[in-house]
Amino acid sequence: MNKIFNHKNFKILFYFIIQCTFFLSFYLSWQYGKIRKNVFLIDLAINFFNLLATALLIIYHYHTGNMPSFIIKSILFILVLSFNIDLYFTYIKQKNKPIYFDKIFYHEL
């Protein structure tokens, strides 16, 4: 029982919980952009800088030899990268659509 709750395992578990919270913030940001049906450039910038910070932390964990944190952060990076790619494609679709298309063709009669 003592081996399960030793200091190193506790640190890894606590780091995992923090990263899950961090992932939840990315997920909520992504969902909010999709629900709103309007992705702004600032949404892309915020998610890009958060992704950059995640990449820098991956490099840090790799060079310090902290492999459990490196693995957790790498998985988080891949998931967040998929959110950012989806958000970017949504932004591109919105920018290619004429601004008043919905108002012209879908007005209520």
N, C-alpha and C positions, 0 to 999 in steps of 0.2 A: 504494500500500500504506500509506503514511503517513497518507493522508486517512481511511482506514477506522479506524485505531487512534488517532485524535487524542483529545485530552482530553475533549471534549464527548461524542463517541460512546461512549467508555469509561464516562463517568459514566452515560449513559442505559442502557447494557448492564448495568452493575453495579446500577443502581436496579431494572431489570427483574428481575434475578436475586433481589434482596432481596424484591421484591413477589411473585415466584413462591413463595418460601419462606413469606412471610406468608400467601399464599393456601393453601398446603399445610396450615398450622396451622388455618385455618378449615375446610378440607375434612375434616381428621382429626377435629376437634371435632364436626362435623356427622355424620360417619359413626359415630363412637363413640356419639353419642346415638341414632342409628338402630339400631345393632347391639344396643345394650343394651336396646332396646325400652322404655326408661324415660327420658323427658326430664324433668329437674327444672327448677324455676324458676331455679336458679342457672346452669344451662346457657344459658337464655334471656338472663339478665342479663349474663353474660360476653360472649356473642355480640353483644348489643345495644351494650354499651360499646365493644367492638372496632369495631363498625360506626360508632358515633359518632366514634371516633378517626379512622377512615378518611374520614368526611365532613369533619371539620375539616382533615385534611391536603389534601383536594381543594380546599377553600376557600383554604388557604394557598398551594398551588401555583398556583391561578388568579390570586390577587392578586400573587404575586411574578413572574408571567409565565413560569413554568417549564412550558411547554406539553407537552413530551414526558412529563414526570412527571405532569402533570395528566391526560393521556390514559390513561396506564398505571393510575393510581390510580382513574380513573373506571370503567374496565373492571373492575378488581378490586372496586369498590364494587357494581356491578351483579351480579356473580357472588355476592358475599357476601350481598347483600340477598336473592337467591333462596334461598340456604342458610337464612337466618334465617326467611324466610317458611315454608319447608318445615318447619323445626324448630318454629315456632310452631303450625302446623296439626297436627303430630304431638302436641304438648303438649295442644292443645285436644281432640283425639280421646281422649287418655288420660284427661283430666279429666272427659269426658262419659260414660265407661264406668264402670259400678259397680265398686267395689273388689274385691268377692269374686265377680264374675261367672264368672271362669275356674275358681275353686275349686269353685263350686256346680255348674256345668253340665258341666265337663270333667274331673271327677275320674276317676281310674283305677279300674276295677272289678276 
